[in-house]
């Protein structure tokens, strides 16, 4: 990529003039997804510096906020860039969350609520036409070279159903290296651009390291192609069994799981679905500590991969032209609310995840407190690439917030969480016993200062998170009728919203 300040300045001026011309020719709209789709801006010739950065998106699996302190490269990203401290997922479960990230839509629009069965998994993802709604085809059309590596959608397998050694590459991806059962980190298959390649048990086969090598190669080949690029690296770490790289197996001796105020304590009054859960024992404490230690060790290779990617970008002269975005598909609880290892609840341990970004124009050391959600990533990536997200996306672009802008006055006042209790546990890597947190079907709202949950069986939970951040005092039985009515009305509106304008209006507190 050209690296001189004079060339960047000239390109920026050209980009600005083109943007002004485009704005004057438009008939309406704000360019954040409320308009009908239009053709993306023409791609710059061989550079990402004209206001359209390269994008590297690192998506982890089951990574919770309490692991960030053990990841020095991610902590450095917080210092060098911007952290979204109120970022949430549409469901604390792999498949629906990843589908929302790809499409920018809530589960009620993607049709993907679980990891398998009629309402989830790769089958539901395909049946509901979600592949064509992913950000990759839009970015490719905008002139970007696109690459995907790692975990795709639950139920996806590198080979097709007939056992063929070849499986097609989803639309929009120039480079495709996707795994099926990569959770153990060894003895897995990768679909490498349509060809299935098996990896074994040697240290060189450790999956996160393999993805790291492929990611740096993609950066190198993109630099040679002189095209802007979008790369997603989706690790299986730190998902159970949270296998660390062999070199990290003995690291962090003696590390123990954090003991927050919620550790070992149910909320009061205790929701019906938790009443059969027994208190944590000393054996449970030891098991939780071992699980947390494995999670800490397993993310070391992820952190090293980020450092390796940063070094490669610098070596190729691309560091100043590249946004790096780090996040997780959902959080994870370990002992909080007396729940053994798991997720799927509406508590902050599970639905609030890291979102950290660095890059050109992204302020250093900044913390954004606006309520954001994983449905915002699709329109954000399209916005960074100069494409206009279609009006069907439910999320909102974070580009302005990412670049230091103020929170708009009409910004959302609530995020929606939709969870279906899975009908089947067969072949589900996230199936858990009841004492790990296996709630019934629910819909939930997270506002700036509260969590409100409506279960399908009629039960409610409500927490004032400003005074009770650990969500231990369930105020649902005593909440005022007006507050209940307002939250219920907002929840109903969000459950039935479709598209940018509809979901923007629904996310304002009603009543």
Protein Blocks (a to p, Z undefined) as FASTA:
>chain_A
ZZbfklmmmmmmmmmmmmmmmmmmpgbdjhnopaccdddddddehiaklopacdddddde
hiafklmmmmmklmmmmmmmccdfbbccfbdcfklmmmmmmnopafklnopabfgdjkgc
jklmmmnommmmpmklmmmmnopacddehjfbehiafbdfkopabdcddehiabdcddfb
lmnopaiaddeehiacdddfbfklpmklmmmmmmmmmmmmmmmnopacddddddfbfcde
hiacfklmmgoghiacdddfknopacddddfklmmpccddfklmmmmmmmmmmmmmmmmm
mmmmmmmmmmmmmmnopmmmcccddddfbdcdehiahiacdehiabfklmpccdddedeh
iaghiacfbdcdfklmmmmmmmmnopacdfkbmbdcfklmmnopacdfkbcfbdcddddd
dfbfghpakbccfknopaddddddddfkbccdddfkopacdddfklmmnopaccklmpcf
klmmmmmmmmmmmmmggcjklmmmmmpceZZ
